[in-house]
Amino acid sequence: MVSLPHITAISPNRSLLRSFNRPVYTRRHDQRKERTTMSLSSSLTTAKRVVLVRHGQSTWNEEGRIQGSSDFSVLTNKGESQADISRQMLIEDSFDVCFTSPLKRSKKTAEIIWGSREAEMIFNYDLREIDLYSFQGLLKKEGKSKFGEAFRQWQEDPANFVIDGHYPVRELWSRARSCWNGVLAHESNSVLVVAHNAVNQALVSTAIGLGTEYFRRLLQSNCGVSVLDFTPRADGGSPHVCLNRLNQTPSSPLAGGSSGGKKASKQIILVCHGQSDNEQASTNDQPMNMLGVIQSQKTAELLLDLRVTSIVCSSTTASIEAAGVISRVQEAAGCLGVDSVPRYVNTKQMNELDVEDVILKSNKDTQRGWLSQLDEETVSTLWNRSKKAWKSLLDKLSNEDTGDAMVVVGSSVAHISLIAQCLNLEKKCPGLFHLDAGSISVIDFPDGPIQRGVIRCTNYTAHLGRWSVPITRPV
């Protein structure tokens, strides 16, 4: 791949911006459509699943150049390969429509994933990447040298970052809300959206009610897949929104990379124990069944990429079993040909991770969406317990010789509560997330455990192979 020549800082061309900022058009008909006014607070009559994909690696990603909403960058060979892996992940799904940014790197990714589908593809300029004005086209080191204080603010306080008289992140959040108008109003049940890093972050955040301060807290890697479910409420009010998964990537989420431009110094790997015979499940102290054992073995194989020295688990049978599988595989790394140095794993139980007794008292039937229907007393008890667990985990990660990664094994309910604690959300938020048995979620700490965590992925299940839950299973 021939790298592009150096290009000086580029501000969005105002006349070009006006010409593109028009009603969306379709690839096959080039027919103008009116925008529909609808907000996230509007009601839905049918369930809708939206699958978000970030474009593959681009030439400017590879060069470390600030892209913003410029359109000079194209996919690298690696980027096209990433897009093809995403195509294979999504090949069985019958999407009703694809919305995509018209910028070349996103458009090409969408075309690779969309393949020979005959359904409509809609290009929407509101899905373009964040507008970064004078930053666009600069190498990151050039941005630092030319715009010193502004570049520092972009790195450390992006929500309040100002350049050329604009607040790019605030503008992006407003645009993301506008994007949802068209996506939710479209007569479809299964939607693919292909766009960019920052705008996909904004789409996820605005859907689940997070403000601009959450920019860079929910990662979107090249060709990472995120899934949002919108479910109508019986009273006809605003739909329930659930982040079914975040940033399932073509490669392992443990392969490294940066979080918000920084390499993570510490990680917490949340592992949901494998399936039990009673799939009301997370509410009963049941041992794993055969499928659950296989899921735990697959997770243990994935974790061989890390040198795990510390495992924390709940005191339930399934969690203890899953932690044992991971520990044994780690300590067998030598005979498995993975590591020539012996690995020793310290496993501890943490009672604060036990949530089964709390759920049982609520008498809530564990069907889809049940977490969002828990009573106030149950939610408060869960929240207080998870708050203690989160503090204990951060203390252990900070003070003990746990290595760079701590593995935490528990139920999906316990881990959803920990994710909410990491993001400092309100206690009435357990229904915002979904985790499957055998899944893993990764939390990075670019500035160490005493600073805020960054969610690298949630509900990652690709490592389970044929036993994984399809990304696009019916809502």
SVG drawing of the C-alpha trace seen along z (x, -y; Angstrom):
<svg xmlns="http://www.w3.org/2000/svg" viewBox="-50 -31 61 63">
<polyline fill="none" stroke="black" stroke-width="0.4" points="0.0,0.0 1.5,-3.3 1.2,-5.9 -0.4,-9.2 1.8,-12.3 1.8,-14.8 -1.4,-16.9 -1.6,-20.1 -4.4,-20.8 -7.8,-20.9 -10.9,-22.6 -14.3,-21.3 -15.1,-23.2 -18.3,-25.1 -19.8,-25.0 -19.0,-21.3 -20.6,-20.8 -23.7,-22.5 -23.9,-20.4 -23.6,-17.1 -25.8,-18.0 -29.0,-17.2 -31.7,-14.5 -30.3,-11.0 -30.3,-9.1 -30.2,-5.5 -27.5,-3.8 -29.8,-2.1 -32.3,-4.9 -30.4,-8.1 -33.9,-9.2 -34.2,-12.0 -36.2,-11.3 -37.5,-13.6 -36.0,-13.4 -38.4,-12.1 -38.6,-13.9 -38.4,-11.4 -36.3,-11.3 -35.1,-8.6 -38.0,-9.4 -40.5,-8.4 -42.3,-5.1 -41.9,-2.0 -44.5,0.5 -42.1,3.3 -38.8,4.4 -35.7,3.2 -32.1,4.4 -29.4,2.1 -25.9,3.4 -23.1,0.8 -19.8,1.4 -16.8,-0.9 -14.9,-0.9 -11.7,1.1 -8.2,-0.2 -7.6,-3.2 -4.4,-4.7 -4.6,-7.5 -5.2,-5.1 -2.0,-3.4 -0.1,-6.7 -1.4,-8.0 -3.0,-11.0 -6.1,-12.8 -8.9,-12.1 -12.1,-13.7 -14.7,-14.2 -12.1,-14.5 -12.4,-12.1 -8.8,-11.6 -8.2,-8.2 -9.1,-4.8 -9.0,-1.2 -5.7,0.6 -5.4,4.2 -5.7,5.0 -8.8,2.9 -10.4,4.7 -9.5,8.0 -11.1,6.8 -14.3,5.9 -14.4,9.3 -14.2,11.0 -17.1,8.8 -19.0,9.8 -18.5,13.4 -19.7,12.7 -22.9,11.1 -23.4,13.2 -26.5,15.2 -28.4,12.1 -31.2,10.8 -30.8,7.0 -33.7,4.9 -31.6,1.9 -28.0,0.5 -27.3,-3.1 -23.7,-4.2 -21.5,-7.2 -20.6,-8.2 -16.9,-8.8 -14.8,-6.4 -13.4,-4.3 -16.9,-3.7 -18.6,-3.3 -16.1,-0.6 -16.5,1.3 -20.3,1.2 -20.1,2.5 -17.9,5.4 -20.2,6.4 -23.4,5.8 -22.1,8.1 -24.9,9.2 -27.8,8.3 -30.6,6.6 -32.0,4.6 -31.7,0.9 -28.4,-0.9 -28.8,-4.5 -25.9,-7.0 -26.4,-9.6 -23.9,-12.4 -24.9,-12.8 -23.0,-9.5 -19.7,-11.1 -16.9,-11.1 -16.5,-14.0 -15.7,-17.4 -12.2,-18.3 -11.7,-21.4 -8.0,-22.6 -6.8,-19.3 -7.8,-17.3 -4.9,-16.0 -2.3,-16.5 -0.2,-13.8 -0.8,-13.6 2.7,-14.9 2.0,-17.9 -1.3,-18.6 0.5,-18.7 3.2,-21.0 0.9,-23.4 -2.0,-23.5 -0.4,-22.8 -3.2,-23.7 -6.0,-22.8 -4.5,-19.4 -4.0,-18.8 -7.7,-19.6 -8.6,-17.3 -6.7,-14.4 -7.7,-15.1 -11.1,-16.9 -12.7,-16.3 -16.2,-17.1 -15.1,-20.8 -12.6,-20.8 -12.8,-23.9 -11.2,-24.6 -12.0,-27.2 -14.9,-28.3 -16.5,-24.9 -17.1,-22.3 -16.7,-19.1 -17.8,-16.5 -20.9,-18.5 -21.7,-18.9 -21.2,-15.2 -23.6,-14.2 -26.3,-16.5 -25.7,-14.9 -25.9,-11.4 -29.4,-12.1 -30.4,-13.4 -29.1,-10.1 -31.3,-8.1 -34.3,-9.9 -34.0,-8.3 -32.8,-4.9 -35.6,-4.4 -38.3,-5.8 -37.3,-3.5 -39.8,-0.7 -37.4,2.2 -36.6,4.6 -33.0,5.4 -30.7,2.5 -27.0,2.3 -25.1,-1.0 -21.5,-1.4 -19.7,-4.5 -16.7,-5.7 -15.1,-5.6 -16.3,-8.8 -19.8,-8.8 -20.4,-5.2 -19.4,-6.1 -21.9,-8.9 -24.6,-6.7 -24.1,-4.1 -23.9,-6.8 -27.0,-8.8 -29.0,-5.6 -28.5,-4.6 -28.6,-8.1 -24.9,-9.0 -23.6,-12.5 -20.5,-13.9 -18.4,-13.2 -18.5,-9.5 -16.5,-10.2 -13.7,-7.6 -15.2,-5.5 -16.8,-3.0 -14.3,-1.8 -15.0,-1.2 -12.1,0.6 -11.7,1.0 -14.6,3.2 -15.7,3.7 -19.4,4.7 -21.8,3.3 -25.5,4.3 -28.4,2.3 -31.9,3.6 -34.9,1.3 -38.0,2.9 -41.5,1.3 -43.0,0.8 -46.5,2.1 -47.6,-1.4 -46.6,-2.8 -43.8,-5.0 -40.2,-5.4 -38.7,-2.0 -36.4,-0.1 -32.8,-0.2 -30.3,2.5 -26.6,2.6 -26.5,6.3 -22.8,6.2 -20.0,3.6 -17.1,3.8 -16.8,7.4 -13.7,7.2 -12.3,9.3 -9.3,10.2 -9.1,11.1 -10.0,8.3 -7.0,9.3 -4.6,8.5 -3.8,5.1 -4.1,1.7 -4.9,-1.6 -7.8,-3.1 -8.3,-6.7 -4.9,-6.9 -3.2,-5.4 -2.0,-1.8 -3.9,-0.2 -1.7,0.3 -4.2,2.6 -7.2,4.6 -10.2,6.3 -11.5,9.3 -15.1,10.1 -15.9,13.7 -19.5,15.0 -19.5,18.6 -20.8,21.2 -24.4,22.3 -26.3,24.3 -29.1,26.8 -31.6,24.3 -31.4,21.3 -33.2,19.1 -29.9,19.5 -28.1,16.7 -30.6,16.9 -29.8,20.4 -26.6,22.0 -26.4,24.6 -23.3,26.4 -22.4,25.9 -23.8,28.4 -21.7,29.9 -22.2,26.8 -21.1,24.6 -17.9,26.6 -17.1,26.3 -17.8,22.5 -15.4,22.2 -12.7,24.2 -13.0,22.0 -12.6,18.9 -9.6,20.5 -8.0,21.0 -8.6,17.4 -7.1,16.2 -3.8,18.1 -2.9,14.9 -2.5,13.3 -0.4,14.3 -3.1,14.5 -1.9,14.5 -5.1,13.5 -8.6,14.8 -11.5,13.5 -14.8,15.4 -18.2,15.5 -18.9,18.3 -21.4,20.0 -20.8,23.4 -20.7,22.5 -18.3,19.6 -15.9,21.7 -16.0,24.4 -15.3,21.9 -12.4,20.2 -10.9,23.7 -11.0,24.4 -9.2,21.1 -6.7,21.7 -5.8,25.2 -5.3,24.2 -3.1,21.2 -0.9,23.5 -0.7,26.0 0.6,23.3 4.0,25.0 2.9,28.4 0.5,26.8 3.5,25.2 2.3,21.7 4.9,20.6 8.2,21.9 7.9,20.2 5.6,21.8 2.4,19.9 0.9,19.8 -2.6,18.5 -4.0,17.1 -7.8,17.7 -9.9,15.9 -13.7,15.9 -15.5,12.6 -18.9,12.8 -19.9,9.3 -20.1,10.9 -22.9,13.2 -26.2,11.8 -28.4,15.0 -30.0,14.6 -31.0,11.0 -32.6,12.0 -34.5,15.0 -36.1,12.7 -37.5,10.5 -39.6,13.4 -38.9,12.0 -39.2,14.4 -35.9,14.2 -37.2,13.6 -35.9,11.1 -35.8,7.6 -36.4,8.8 -33.5,6.8 -35.2,3.6 -38.3,4.6 -36.7,5.3 -38.3,3.6 -36.7,0.7 -35.5,2.7 -33.9,5.4 -32.1,2.8 -30.8,0.9 -29.5,4.1 -27.8,5.2 -26.3,1.7 -24.9,1.5 -23.4,5.0 -21.8,4.3 -20.4,1.0 -18.6,2.8 -17.4,5.4 -16.1,2.8 -14.2,1.0 -12.6,4.2 -11.6,5.2 -9.9,1.8 -8.1,2.0 -6.8,5.5 -5.8,4.4 -3.9,1.4 -2.3,2.9 -1.6,6.6 0.8,8.2 -1.9,9.1 0.0,8.5 -1.5,6.5 -4.9,8.3 -7.3,9.6 -9.9,12.1 -13.3,11.9 -15.7,14.8 -19.3,14.5 -22.9,14.3 -24.1,12.0 -26.1,10.0 -23.0,9.4 -20.9,8.3 -23.6,6.0 -23.7,4.3 -19.8,4.0 -19.9,2.4 -22.5,-0.1 -20.2,-0.9 -17.3,-1.4 -19.3,-4.0 -20.6,-5.5 -24.2,-5.2 -27.4,-5.5 -28.5,-2.4 -31.7,-2.0 -29.6,-0.9 -29.1,2.9 -31.4,3.3 -29.1,1.2 -26.7,4.2 -26.9,7.8 -24.3,10.6 -24.5,14.2 -23.2,17.3 -19.5,17.8 -19.0,14.3 -16.2,12.0 -16.1,8.2 -12.9,6.2 -12.3,3.0 -9.1,1.0 -7.4,-1.4 -5.1,-3.6 -4.2,-5.7 -4.2,-3.0 -7.0,-1.6 -7.5,-4.8 -8.7,-6.6 -11.8,-5.9 -12.1,-2.7 -12.7,-2.4 -15.0,0.4 -13.0,2.2 -15.8,4.7 -18.9,6.3 -20.5,9.7 -17.6,10.9 -18.5,14.5 -16.5,15.1 -14.1,17.3 -17.0,19.8 -17.0,20.8 -20.0,23.0 -21.3,22.6 -21.5,18.8 -24.7,16.8 -25.0,15.3 -24.5,11.5 -27.7,11.0 -30.0,13.5 -33.7,12.4 -34.8,9.8"/>
</svg>
